[in-house]
Amino acid sequence: MKTAALTAELTAAPALKSNTRPANRVGTKSRRGFAAMSPETQRRIASEGGKASHASGRGHRFSADEARDAGRKGGLVSRRGKSVQVK
């Protein structure tokens, strides 16, 4: 009789809505946030953020020497200390 009781409980349970949350949707993706925007709109918003950052004094522009040093450090990390040095 346990099987009949279990079956009754399962059939009495309310049906789950499949589209209530993105986690319940299998195989589909909804475009949200920046992904839903056109590339032009994304660029405009990103540009506004950069301008605001520099206007507030928090923005940073690399000089040629800083950029060269950053590239050198990145290259050293990517080679993981190999003795061959690229010039």
PDB file with one MODEL, atoms N, CA, C and O in Angstrom:
MODEL        1
ATOM      1  N   MET A   1       0.803  -1.198   0.000  1.00  0.00           N
ATOM      2  CA  MET A   1       0.000   0.000   0.000  1.00  0.00           C
ATOM      3  C   MET A   1       0.847   1.264   0.000  1.00  0.00           C
ATOM      4  O   MET A   1       0.348   2.340  -0.330  1.00  0.00           O
ATOM      5  N   LYS A   2       2.118   1.150   0.364  1.00  0.00           N
ATOM      6  CA  LYS A   2       2.975   2.338   0.346  1.00  0.00           C
ATOM      7  C   LYS A   2       3.079   2.903  -1.064  1.00  0.00           C
ATOM      8  O   LYS A   2       3.143   4.120  -1.239  1.00  0.00           O
ATOM      9  N   THR A   3       3.095   2.053  -2.049  1.00  0.00           N
ATOM     10  CA  THR A   3       3.217   2.515  -3.428  1.00  0.00           C
ATOM     11  C   THR A   3       2.003   3.333  -3.835  1.00  0.00           C
ATOM     12  O   THR A   3       2.147   4.356  -4.505  1.00  0.00           O
ATOM     13  N   ALA A   4       0.842   2.913  -3.454  1.00  0.00           N
ATOM     14  CA  ALA A   4      -0.375   3.642  -3.799  1.00  0.00           C
ATOM     15  C   ALA A   4      -0.398   4.994  -3.088  1.00  0.00           C
ATOM     16  O   ALA A   4      -0.819   5.991  -3.675  1.00  0.00           O
ATOM     17  N   ALA A   5       0.048   5.041  -1.837  1.00  0.00           N
ATOM     18  CA  ALA A   5       0.070   6.300  -1.095  1.00  0.00           C
ATOM     19  C   ALA A   5       1.082   7.267  -1.713  1.00  0.00           C
ATOM     20  O   ALA A   5       0.819   8.464  -1.832  1.00  0.00           O
ATOM     21  N   LEU A   6       2.232   6.737  -2.100  1.00  0.00           N
ATOM     22  CA  LEU A   6       3.263   7.566  -2.722  1.00  0.00           C
ATOM     23  C   LEU A   6       2.773   8.110  -4.055  1.00  0.00           C
ATOM     24  O   LEU A   6       2.991   9.280  -4.366  1.00  0.00           O
ATOM     25  N   THR A   7       2.120   7.277  -4.836  1.00  0.00           N
ATOM     26  CA  THR A   7       1.586   7.708  -6.124  1.00  0.00           C
ATOM     27  C   THR A   7       0.537   8.796  -5.920  1.00  0.00           C
ATOM     28  O   THR A   7       0.491   9.758  -6.686  1.00  0.00           O
ATOM     29  N   ALA A   8      -0.286   8.660  -4.919  1.00  0.00           N
ATOM     30  CA  ALA A   8      -1.309   9.662  -4.642  1.00  0.00           C
ATOM     31  C   ALA A   8      -0.664  10.986  -4.250  1.00  0.00           C
ATOM     32  O   ALA A   8      -1.131  12.047  -4.663  1.00  0.00           O
ATOM     33  N   GLU A   9       0.405  10.936  -3.457  1.00  0.00           N
ATOM     34  CA  GLU A   9       1.096  12.160  -3.062  1.00  0.00           C
ATOM     35  C   GLU A   9       1.729  12.857  -4.258  1.00  0.00           C
ATOM     36  O   GLU A   9       1.665  14.080  -4.384  1.00  0.00           O
ATOM     37  N   LEU A  10       2.339  12.069  -5.131  1.00  0.00           N
ATOM     38  CA  LEU A  10       2.997  12.656  -6.297  1.00  0.00           C
ATOM     39  C   LEU A  10       2.000  13.287  -7.251  1.00  0.00           C
ATOM     40  O   LEU A  10       2.268  14.350  -7.812  1.00  0.00           O
ATOM     41  N   THR A  11       0.863  12.653  -7.442  1.00  0.00           N
ATOM     42  CA  THR A  11      -0.125  13.214  -8.355  1.00  0.00           C
ATOM     43  C   THR A  11      -0.836  14.409  -7.748  1.00  0.00           C
ATOM     44  O   THR A  11      -1.347  15.261  -8.476  1.00  0.00           O
ATOM     45  N   ALA A  12      -0.877  14.485  -6.411  1.00  0.00           N
ATOM     46  CA  ALA A  12      -1.545  15.601  -5.748  1.00  0.00           C
ATOM     47  C   ALA A  12      -0.646  16.836  -5.683  1.00  0.00           C
ATOM     48  O   ALA A  12      -1.130  17.941  -5.440  1.00  0.00           O
ATOM     49  N   ALA A  13       0.660  16.655  -5.897  1.00  0.00           N
ATOM     50  CA  ALA A  13       1.590  17.789  -5.829  1.00  0.00           C
ATOM     51  C   ALA A  13       1.287  18.757  -6.963  1.00  0.00           C
ATOM     52  O   ALA A  13       0.976  18.332  -8.076  1.00  0.00           O
ATOM     53  N   PRO A  14       1.375  20.057  -6.687  1.00  0.00           N
ATOM     54  CA  PRO A  14       1.098  21.039  -7.748  1.00  0.00           C
ATOM     55  C   PRO A  14       2.159  20.971  -8.841  1.00  0.00           C
ATOM     56  O   PRO A  14       3.329  20.691  -8.578  1.00  0.00           O
ATOM     57  N   ALA A  15       1.734  21.227 -10.048  1.00  0.00           N
ATOM     58  CA  ALA A  15       2.667  21.204 -11.180  1.00  0.00           C
ATOM     59  C   ALA A  15       3.600  22.409 -11.092  1.00  0.00           C
ATOM     60  O   ALA A  15       3.174  23.515 -10.758  1.00  0.00           O
ATOM     61  N   LEU A  16       4.871  22.180 -11.395  1.00  0.00           N
ATOM     62  CA  LEU A  16       5.853  23.256 -11.366  1.00  0.00           C
ATOM     63  C   LEU A  16       5.777  24.048 -12.662  1.00  0.00           C
ATOM     64  O   LEU A  16       5.643  23.473 -13.742  1.00  0.00           O
ATOM     65  N   LYS A  17       5.860  25.341 -12.554  1.00  0.00           N
ATOM     66  CA  LYS A  17       5.904  26.181 -13.745  1.00  0.00           C
ATOM     67  C   LYS A  17       7.310  26.108 -14.311  1.00  0.00           C
ATOM     68  O   LYS A  17       8.282  26.255 -13.569  1.00  0.00           O
ATOM     69  N   SER A  18       7.433  25.886 -15.595  1.00  0.00           N
ATOM     70  CA  SER A  18       8.759  25.713 -16.185  1.00  0.00           C
ATOM     71  C   SER A  18       9.430  27.037 -16.522  1.00  0.00           C
ATOM     72  O   SER A  18      10.648  27.079 -16.694  1.00  0.00           O
ATOM     73  N   ASN A  19       8.660  28.119 -16.620  1.00  0.00           N
ATOM     74  CA  ASN A  19       9.244  29.388 -17.036  1.00  0.00           C
ATOM     75  C   ASN A  19       9.277  30.422 -15.913  1.00  0.00           C
ATOM     76  O   ASN A  19       9.308  31.621 -16.190  1.00  0.00           O
ATOM     77  N   THR A  20       9.272  29.993 -14.669  1.00  0.00           N
ATOM     78  CA  THR A  20       9.256  30.966 -13.590  1.00  0.00           C
ATOM     79  C   THR A  20      10.607  31.604 -13.376  1.00  0.00           C
ATOM     80  O   THR A  20      10.679  32.803 -13.107  1.00  0.00           O
ATOM     81  N   ARG A  21      11.674  30.849 -13.485  1.00  0.00           N
ATOM     82  CA  ARG A  21      13.021  31.375 -13.271  1.00  0.00           C
ATOM     83  C   ARG A  21      13.939  30.859 -14.363  1.00  0.00           C
ATOM     84  O   ARG A  21      13.689  29.794 -14.927  1.00  0.00           O
ATOM     85  N   PRO A  22      14.995  31.594 -14.671  1.00  0.00           N
ATOM     86  CA  PRO A  22      15.926  31.130 -15.699  1.00  0.00           C
ATOM     87  C   PRO A  22      16.536  29.770 -15.379  1.00  0.00           C
ATOM     88  O   PRO A  22      16.864  29.019 -16.297  1.00  0.00           O
ATOM     89  N   ALA A  23      16.697  29.436 -14.101  1.00  0.00           N
ATOM     90  CA  ALA A  23      17.304  28.162 -13.740  1.00  0.00           C
ATOM     91  C   ALA A  23      16.411  26.997 -14.134  1.00  0.00           C
ATOM     92  O   ALA A  23      16.901  25.884 -14.327  1.00  0.00           O
ATOM     93  N   ASN A  24      15.111  27.232 -14.257  1.00  0.00           N
ATOM     94  CA  ASN A  24      14.187  26.160 -14.620  1.00  0.00           C
ATOM     95  C   ASN A  24      14.108  25.939 -16.119  1.00  0.00           C
ATOM     96  O   ASN A  24      13.585  24.919 -16.568  1.00  0.00           O
ATOM     97  N   ARG A  25      14.617  26.877 -16.897  1.00  0.00           N
ATOM     98  CA  ARG A  25      14.549  26.734 -18.345  1.00  0.00           C
ATOM     99  C   ARG A  25      15.786  26.013 -18.829  1.00  0.00           C
ATOM    100  O   ARG A  25      16.900  26.522 -18.703  1.00  0.00           O
ATOM    101  N   VAL A  26      15.599  24.860 -19.367  1.00  0.00           N
ATOM    102  CA  VAL A  26      16.717  24.045 -19.830  1.00  0.00           C
ATOM    103  C   VAL A  26      16.926  24.288 -21.315  1.00  0.00           C
ATOM    104  O   VAL A  26      15.995  24.155 -22.110  1.00  0.00           O
ATOM    105  N   GLY A  27      18.140  24.642 -21.685  1.00  0.00           N
ATOM    106  CA  GLY A  27      18.472  24.798 -23.087  1.00  0.00           C
ATOM    107  C   GLY A  27      18.133  26.148 -23.687  1.00  0.00           C
ATOM    108  O   GLY A  27      18.396  26.365 -24.870  1.00  0.00           O
ATOM    109  N   THR A  28      17.564  27.056 -22.926  1.00  0.00           N
ATOM    110  CA  THR A  28      17.264  28.383 -23.472  1.00  0.00           C
ATOM    111  C   THR A  28      17.982  29.439 -22.653  1.00  0.00           C
ATOM    112  O   THR A  28      18.171  29.293 -21.445  1.00  0.00           O
ATOM    113  N   LYS A  29      18.371  30.489 -23.323  1.00  0.00           N
ATOM    114  CA  LYS A  29      19.024  31.596 -22.638  1.00  0.00           C
ATOM    115  C   LYS A  29      18.315  32.874 -23.025  1.00  0.00           C
ATOM    116  O   LYS A  29      18.024  33.114 -24.197  1.00  0.00           O
ATOM    117  N   SER A  30      18.043  33.694 -22.019  1.00  0.00           N
ATOM    118  CA  SER A  30      17.458  34.989 -22.320  1.00  0.00           C
ATOM    119  C   SER A  30      18.570  36.019 -22.250  1.00  0.00           C
ATOM    120  O   SER A  30      19.427  35.969 -21.367  1.00  0.00           O
ATOM    121  N   ARG A  31      18.547  36.942 -23.178  1.00  0.00           N
ATOM    122  CA  ARG A  31      19.566  37.985 -23.190  1.00  0.00           C
ATOM    123  C   ARG A  31      19.144  39.053 -22.210  1.00  0.00           C
ATOM    124  O   ARG A  31      18.067  39.636 -22.333  1.00  0.00           O
ATOM    125  N   ARG A  32      20.005  39.309 -21.228  1.00  0.00           N
ATOM    126  CA  ARG A  32      19.702  40.285 -20.193  1.00  0.00           C
ATOM    127  C   ARG A  32      20.854  41.260 -20.082  1.00  0.00           C
ATOM    128  O   ARG A  32      21.980  40.949 -20.468  1.00  0.00           O
ATOM    129  N   GLY A  33      20.573  42.443 -19.552  1.00  0.00           N
ATOM    130  CA  GLY A  33      21.621  43.428 -19.312  1.00  0.00           C
ATOM    131  C   GLY A  33      22.282  43.884 -20.595  1.00  0.00           C
ATOM    132  O   GLY A  33      21.606  44.178 -21.580  1.00  0.00           O
ATOM    133  N   PHE A  34      23.611  43.942 -20.583  1.00  0.00           N
ATOM    134  CA  PHE A  34      24.355  44.417 -21.752  1.00  0.00           C
ATOM    135  C   PHE A  34      24.164  43.503 -22.951  1.00  0.00           C
ATOM    136  O   PHE A  34      24.198  43.974 -24.088  1.00  0.00           O
ATOM    137  N   ALA A  35      23.966  42.223 -22.732  1.00  0.00           N
ATOM    138  CA  ALA A  35      23.799  41.298 -23.854  1.00  0.00           C
ATOM    139  C   ALA A  35      22.551  41.608 -24.669  1.00  0.00           C
ATOM    140  O   ALA A  35      22.501  41.312 -25.862  1.00  0.00           O
ATOM    141  N   ALA A  36      21.550  42.198 -24.038  1.00  0.00           N
ATOM    142  CA  ALA A  36      20.310  42.520 -24.745  1.00  0.00           C
ATOM    143  C   ALA A  36      20.414  43.835 -25.505  1.00  0.00           C
ATOM    144  O   ALA A  36      19.534  44.149 -26.306  1.00  0.00           O
ATOM    145  N   MET A  37      21.457  44.601 -25.275  1.00  0.00           N
ATOM    146  CA  MET A  37      21.603  45.911 -25.912  1.00  0.00           C
ATOM    147  C   MET A  37      22.342  45.792 -27.234  1.00  0.00           C
ATOM    148  O   MET A  37      23.095  44.845 -27.461  1.00  0.00           O
ATOM    149  N   SER A  38      22.116  46.754 -28.088  1.00  0.00           N
ATOM    150  CA  SER A  38      22.850  46.794 -29.348  1.00  0.00           C
ATOM    151  C   SER A  38      24.303  47.168 -29.059  1.00  0.00           C
ATOM    152  O   SER A  38      24.581  47.803 -28.042  1.00  0.00           O
ATOM    153  N   PRO A  39      25.229  46.786 -29.932  1.00  0.00           N
ATOM    154  CA  PRO A  39      26.640  47.137 -29.720  1.00  0.00           C
ATOM    155  C   PRO A  39      26.870  48.643 -29.599  1.00  0.00           C
ATOM    156  O   PRO A  39      27.743  49.083 -28.851  1.00  0.00           O
ATOM    157  N   GLU A  40      26.087  49.428 -30.336  1.00  0.00           N
ATOM    158  CA  GLU A  40      26.248  50.880 -30.267  1.00  0.00           C
ATOM    159  C   GLU A  40      25.863  51.402 -28.883  1.00  0.00           C
ATOM    160  O   GLU A  40      26.534  52.277 -28.335  1.00  0.00           O
ATOM    161  N   THR A  41      24.785  50.865 -28.324  1.00  0.00           N
ATOM    162  CA  THR A  41      24.348  51.280 -26.988  1.00  0.00           C
ATOM    163  C   THR A  41      25.369  50.864 -25.937  1.00  0.00           C
ATOM    164  O   THR A  41      25.654  51.621 -25.009  1.00  0.00           O
ATOM    165  N   GLN A  42      25.919  49.665 -26.082  1.00  0.00           N
ATOM    166  CA  GLN A  42      26.958  49.200 -25.151  1.00  0.00           C
ATOM    167  C   GLN A  42      28.156  50.133 -25.181  1.00  0.00           C
ATOM    168  O   GLN A  42      28.681  50.511 -24.134  1.00  0.00           O
ATOM    169  N   ARG A  43      28.596  50.512 -26.394  1.00  0.00           N
ATOM    170  CA  ARG A  43      29.753  51.406 -26.526  1.00  0.00           C
ATOM    171  C   ARG A  43      29.473  52.771 -25.905  1.00  0.00           C
ATOM    172  O   ARG A  43      30.338  53.344 -25.242  1.00  0.00           O
ATOM    173  N   ARG A  44      28.260  53.293 -26.120  1.00  0.00           N
ATOM    174  CA  ARG A  44      27.905  54.607 -25.580  1.00  0.00           C
ATOM    175  C   ARG A  44      27.935  54.590 -24.055  1.00  0.00           C
ATOM    176  O   ARG A  44      28.469  55.509 -23.435  1.00  0.00           O
ATOM    177  N   ILE A  45      27.366  53.551 -23.450  1.00  0.00           N
ATOM    178  CA  ILE A  45      27.337  53.468 -21.992  1.00  0.00           C
ATOM    179  C   ILE A  45      28.751  53.282 -21.434  1.00  0.00           C
ATOM    180  O   ILE A  45      29.110  53.904 -20.434  1.00  0.00           O
ATOM    181  N   ALA A  46      29.550  52.431 -22.076  1.00  0.00           N
ATOM    182  CA  ALA A  46      30.929  52.220 -21.625  1.00  0.00           C
ATOM    183  C   ALA A  46      31.741  53.500 -21.751  1.00  0.00           C
ATOM    184  O   ALA A  46      32.575  53.800 -20.896  1.00  0.00           O
ATOM    185  N   SER A  47      31.499  54.249 -22.812  1.00  0.00           N
ATOM    186  CA  SER A  47      32.205  55.513 -23.012  1.00  0.00           C
ATOM    187  C   SER A  47      31.851  56.510 -21.913  1.00  0.00           C
ATOM    188  O   SER A  47      32.720  57.217 -21.402  1.00  0.00           O
ATOM    189  N   GLU A  48      30.567  56.563 -21.552  1.00  0.00           N
ATOM    190  CA  GLU A  48      30.148  57.459 -20.477  1.00  0.00           C
ATOM    191  C   GLU A  48      30.833  57.099 -19.162  1.00  0.00           C
ATOM    192  O   GLU A  48      31.231  57.979 -18.399  1.00  0.00           O
ATOM    193  N   GLY A  49      30.969  55.793 -18.903  1.00  0.00           N
ATOM    194  CA  GLY A  49      31.646  55.358 -17.677  1.00  0.00           C
ATOM    195  C   GLY A  49      33.110  55.760 -17.662  1.00  0.00           C
ATOM    196  O   GLY A  49      33.629  56.189 -16.631  1.00  0.00           O
ATOM    197  N   GLY A  50      33.773  55.624 -18.792  1.00  0.00           N
ATOM    198  CA  GLY A  50      35.178  56.018 -18.873  1.00  0.00           C
ATOM    199  C   GLY A  50      35.364  57.513 -18.700  1.00  0.00           C
ATOM    200  O   GLY A  50      36.295  57.964 -18.031  1.00  0.00           O
ATOM    201  N   LYS A  51      34.480  58.266 -19.302  1.00  0.00           N
ATOM    202  CA  LYS A  51      34.566  59.731 -19.172  1.00  0.00           C
ATOM    203  C   LYS A  51      34.332  60.152 -17.723  1.00  0.00           C
ATOM    204  O   LYS A  51      35.023  61.032 -17.210  1.00  0.00           O
ATOM    205  N   ALA A  52      33.354  59.521 -17.065  1.00  0.00           N
ATOM    206  CA  ALA A  52      33.067  59.849 -15.667  1.00  0.00           C
ATOM    207  C   ALA A  52      34.240  59.478 -14.771  1.00  0.00           C
ATOM    208  O   ALA A  52      34.552  60.196 -13.821  1.00  0.00           O
ATOM    209  N   SER A  53      34.892  58.357 -15.071  1.00  0.00           N
ATOM    210  CA  SER A  53      36.034  57.918 -14.277  1.00  0.00           C
ATOM    211  C   SER A  53      37.178  58.915 -14.359  1.00  0.00           C
ATOM    212  O   SER A  53      37.780  59.263 -13.343  1.00  0.00           O
ATOM    213  N   HIS A  54      37.474  59.369 -15.559  1.00  0.00           N
ATOM    214  CA  HIS A  54      38.561  60.334 -15.730  1.00  0.00           C
ATOM    215  C   HIS A  54      38.187  61.696 -15.156  1.00  0.00           C
ATOM    216  O   HIS A  54      39.036  62.401 -14.610  1.00  0.00           O
ATOM    217  N   ALA A  55      36.917  62.062 -15.280  1.00  0.00           N
ATOM    218  CA  ALA A  55      36.476  63.353 -14.744  1.00  0.00           C
ATOM    219  C   ALA A  55      36.565  63.390 -13.223  1.00  0.00           C
ATOM    220  O   ALA A  55      36.818  64.443 -12.638  1.00  0.00           O
ATOM    221  N   SER A  56      36.358  62.241 -12.583  1.00  0.00           N
ATOM    222  CA  SER A  56      36.416  62.202 -11.121  1.00  0.00           C
ATOM    223  C   SER A  56      37.845  62.050 -10.605  1.00  0.00           C
ATOM    224  O   SER A  56      38.079  62.106  -9.398  1.00  0.00           O
ATOM    225  N   GLY A  57      38.797  61.857 -11.512  1.00  0.00           N
ATOM    226  CA  GLY A  57      40.194  61.739 -11.102  1.00  0.00           C
ATOM    227  C   GLY A  57      40.629  60.310 -10.811  1.00  0.00           C
ATOM    228  O   GLY A  57      41.765  60.086 -10.392  1.00  0.00           O
ATOM    229  N   ARG A  58      39.750  59.345 -11.024  1.00  0.00           N
ATOM    230  CA  ARG A  58      40.095  57.950 -10.754  1.00  0.00           C
ATOM    231  C   ARG A  58      40.603  57.225 -11.991  1.00  0.00           C
ATOM    232  O   ARG A  58      41.139  56.122 -11.886  1.00  0.00           O
ATOM    233  N   GLY A  59      40.441  57.829 -13.152  1.00  0.00           N
ATOM    234  CA  GLY A  59      40.875  57.193 -14.390  1.00  0.00           C
ATOM    235  C   GLY A  59      42.397  57.184 -14.493  1.00  0.00           C
ATOM    236  O   GLY A  59      43.070  57.988 -13.849  1.00  0.00           O
ATOM    237  N   HIS A  60      42.934  56.280 -15.298  1.00  0.00           N
ATOM    238  CA  HIS A  60      44.387  56.177 -15.442  1.00  0.00           C
ATOM    239  C   HIS A  60      44.719  55.950 -16.896  1.00  0.00           C
ATOM    240  O   HIS A  60      44.084  55.140 -17.572  1.00  0.00           O
ATOM    241  N   ARG A  61      45.705  56.660 -17.368  1.00  0.00           N
ATOM    242  CA  ARG A  61      46.206  56.448 -18.723  1.00  0.00           C
ATOM    243  C   ARG A  61      47.641  55.973 -18.620  1.00  0.00           C
ATOM    244  O   ARG A  61      48.469  56.585 -17.944  1.00  0.00           O
ATOM    245  N   PHE A  62      47.918  54.887 -19.292  1.00  0.00           N
ATOM    246  CA  PHE A  62      49.272  54.350 -19.266  1.00  0.00           C
ATOM    247  C   PHE A  62      50.196  55.191 -20.126  1.00  0.00           C
ATOM    248  O   PHE A  62      49.839  55.585 -21.236  1.00  0.00           O
ATOM    249  N   SER A  63      51.382  55.463 -19.609  1.00  0.00           N
ATOM    250  CA  SER A  63      52.415  56.074 -20.438  1.00  0.00           C
ATOM    251  C   SER A  63      53.065  54.939 -21.226  1.00  0.00           C
ATOM    252  O   SER A  63      52.797  53.765 -20.968  1.00  0.00           O
ATOM    253  N   ALA A  64      53.911  55.287 -22.175  1.00  0.00           N
ATOM    254  CA  ALA A  64      54.575  54.259 -22.973  1.00  0.00           C
ATOM    255  C   ALA A  64      55.427  53.354 -22.084  1.00  0.00           C
ATOM    256  O   ALA A  64      55.467  52.141 -22.292  1.00  0.00           O
ATOM    257  N   ASP A  65      56.112  53.939 -21.091  1.00  0.00           N
ATOM    258  CA  ASP A  65      56.963  53.138 -20.201  1.00  0.00           C
ATOM    259  C   ASP A  65      56.129  52.187 -19.339  1.00  0.00           C
ATOM    260  O   ASP A  65      56.501  51.029 -19.152  1.00  0.00           O
ATOM    261  N   GLU A  66      54.999  52.678 -18.815  1.00  0.00           N
ATOM    262  CA  GLU A  66      54.137  51.822 -17.995  1.00  0.00           C
ATOM    263  C   GLU A  66      53.565  50.669 -18.821  1.00  0.00           C
ATOM    264  O   GLU A  66      53.485  49.536 -18.345  1.00  0.00           O
ATOM    265  N   ALA A  67      53.175  50.959 -20.043  1.00  0.00           N
ATOM    266  CA  ALA A  67      52.622  49.923 -20.909  1.00  0.00           C
ATOM    267  C   ALA A  67      53.686  48.881 -21.245  1.00  0.00           C
ATOM    268  O   ALA A  67      53.395  47.686 -21.280  1.00  0.00           O
ATOM    269  N   ARG A  68      54.902  49.324 -21.490  1.00  0.00           N
ATOM    270  CA  ARG A  68      55.996  48.419 -21.796  1.00  0.00           C
ATOM    271  C   ARG A  68      56.279  47.497 -20.604  1.00  0.00           C
ATOM    272  O   ARG A  68      56.458  46.291 -20.771  1.00  0.00           O
ATOM    273  N   ASP A  69      56.316  48.080 -19.402  1.00  0.00           N
ATOM    274  CA  ASP A  69      56.558  47.277 -18.198  1.00  0.00           C
ATOM    275  C   ASP A  69      55.435  46.268 -17.961  1.00  0.00           C
ATOM    276  O   ASP A  69      55.693  45.124 -17.588  1.00  0.00           O
ATOM    277  N   ALA A  70      54.196  46.690 -18.176  1.00  0.00           N
ATOM    278  CA  ALA A  70      53.063  45.784 -17.980  1.00  0.00           C
ATOM    279  C   ALA A  70      53.133  44.628 -18.971  1.00  0.00           C
ATOM    280  O   ALA A  70      52.876  43.482 -18.601  1.00  0.00           O
ATOM    281  N   GLY A  71      53.471  44.908 -20.208  1.00  0.00           N
ATOM    282  CA  GLY A  71      53.607  43.850 -21.210  1.00  0.00           C
ATOM    283  C   GLY A  71      54.728  42.882 -20.864  1.00  0.00           C
ATOM    284  O   GLY A  71      54.595  41.671 -21.046  1.00  0.00           O
ATOM    285  N   ARG A  72      55.835  43.426 -20.362  1.00  0.00           N
ATOM    286  CA  ARG A  72      56.957  42.570 -19.978  1.00  0.00           C
ATOM    287  C   ARG A  72      56.564  41.661 -18.823  1.00  0.00           C
ATOM    288  O   ARG A  72      56.865  40.467 -18.841  1.00  0.00           O
ATOM    289  N   LYS A  73      55.887  42.221 -17.814  1.00  0.00           N
ATOM    290  CA  LYS A  73      55.465  41.418 -16.662  1.00  0.00           C
ATOM    291  C   LYS A  73      54.468  40.340 -17.081  1.00  0.00           C
ATOM    292  O   LYS A  73      54.538  39.207 -16.603  1.00  0.00           O
ATOM    293  N   GLY A  74      53.552  40.686 -17.962  1.00  0.00           N
ATOM    294  CA  GLY A  74      52.589  39.693 -18.440  1.00  0.00           C
ATOM    295  C   GLY A  74      53.268  38.579 -19.204  1.00  0.00           C
ATOM    296  O   GLY A  74      52.887  37.415 -19.083  1.00  0.00           O
ATOM    297  N   GLY A  75      54.269  38.925 -19.987  1.00  0.00           N
ATOM    298  CA  GLY A  75      55.004  37.913 -20.727  1.00  0.00           C
ATOM    299  C   GLY A  75      55.768  36.982 -19.807  1.00  0.00           C
ATOM    300  O   GLY A  75      55.848  35.780 -20.061  1.00  0.00           O
ATOM    301  N   LEU A  76      56.333  37.534 -18.731  1.00  0.00           N
ATOM    302  CA  LEU A  76      57.067  36.695 -17.780  1.00  0.00           C
ATOM    303  C   LEU A  76      56.126  35.709 -17.095  1.00  0.00           C
ATOM    304  O   LEU A  76      56.484  34.548 -16.894  1.00  0.00           O
ATOM    305  N   VAL A  77      54.937  36.159 -16.739  1.00  0.00           N
ATOM    306  CA  VAL A  77      53.973  35.289 -16.065  1.00  0.00           C
ATOM    307  C   VAL A  77      53.492  34.204 -17.022  1.00  0.00           C
ATOM    308  O   VAL A  77      53.354  33.046 -16.626  1.00  0.00           O
ATOM    309  N   SER A  78      53.236  34.569 -18.282  1.00  0.00           N
ATOM    310  CA  SER A  78      52.712  33.579 -19.224  1.00  0.00           C
ATOM    311  C   SER A  78      53.742  32.512 -19.561  1.00  0.00           C
ATOM    312  O   SER A  78      53.376  31.385 -19.895  1.00  0.00           O
ATOM    313  N   ARG A  79      55.030  32.851 -19.478  1.00  0.00           N
ATOM    314  CA  ARG A  79      56.072  31.847 -19.733  1.00  0.00           C
ATOM    315  C   ARG A  79      56.408  31.053 -18.481  1.00  0.00           C
ATOM    316  O   ARG A  79      57.133  30.060 -18.551  1.00  0.00           O
ATOM    317  N   ARG A  80      55.887  31.480 -17.339  1.00  0.00           N
ATOM    318  CA  ARG A  80      56.081  30.797 -16.055  1.00  0.00           C
ATOM    319  C   ARG A  80      57.547  30.582 -15.718  1.00  0.00           C
ATOM    320  O   ARG A  80      57.943  29.504 -15.276  1.00  0.00           O
ATOM    321  N   GLY A  81      58.352  31.626 -15.933  1.00  0.00           N
ATOM    322  CA  GLY A  81      59.738  31.585 -15.503  1.00  0.00           C
ATOM    323  C   GLY A  81      60.671  30.793 -16.400  1.00  0.00           C
ATOM    324  O   GLY A  81      61.773  30.450 -15.973  1.00  0.00           O
ATOM    325  N   LYS A  82      60.268  30.486 -17.641  1.00  0.00           N
ATOM    326  CA  LYS A  82      61.162  29.775 -18.555  1.00  0.00           C
ATOM    327  C   LYS A  82      62.373  30.650 -18.846  1.00  0.00           C
ATOM    328  O   LYS A  82      62.257  31.874 -18.904  1.00  0.00           O
ATOM    329  N   SER A  83      63.495  30.046 -19.022  1.00  0.00           N
ATOM    330  CA  SER A  83      64.727  30.807 -19.144  1.00  0.00           C
ATOM    331  C   SER A  83      64.867  31.527 -20.481  1.00  0.00           C
ATOM    332  O   SER A  83      65.676  32.448 -20.591  1.00  0.00           O
ATOM    333  N   VAL A  84      64.098  31.133 -21.506  1.00  0.00           N
ATOM    334  CA  VAL A  84      64.176  31.782 -22.798  1.00  0.00           C
ATOM    335  C   VAL A  84      63.523  33.147 -22.687  1.00  0.00           C
ATOM    336  O   VAL A  84      62.375  33.259 -22.258  1.00  0.00           O
ATOM    337  N   GLN A  85      64.264  34.197 -23.077  1.00  0.00           N
ATOM    338  CA  GLN A  85      63.757  35.532 -22.943  1.00  0.00           C
ATOM    339  C   GLN A  85      63.557  36.122 -24.334  1.00  0.00           C
ATOM    340  O   GLN A  85      64.485  36.121 -25.143  1.00  0.00           O
ATOM    341  N   VAL A  86      62.376  36.619 -24.616  1.00  0.00           N
ATOM    342  CA  VAL A  86      62.077  37.207 -25.917  1.00  0.00           C
ATOM    343  C   VAL A  86      62.461  38.674 -25.866  1.00  0.00           C
ATOM    344  O   VAL A  86      62.096  39.391 -24.934  1.00  0.00           O
ATOM    345  N   LYS A  87      63.208  39.121 -26.885  1.00  0.00           N
ATOM    346  CA  LYS A  87      63.643  40.526 -26.918  1.00  0.00           C
ATOM    347  C   LYS A  87      62.976  41.254 -28.026  1.00  0.00           C
ATOM    348  O   LYS A  87      63.215  42.447 -28.213  1.00  0.00           O
TER     349      LYS A  87
ENDMDL
END
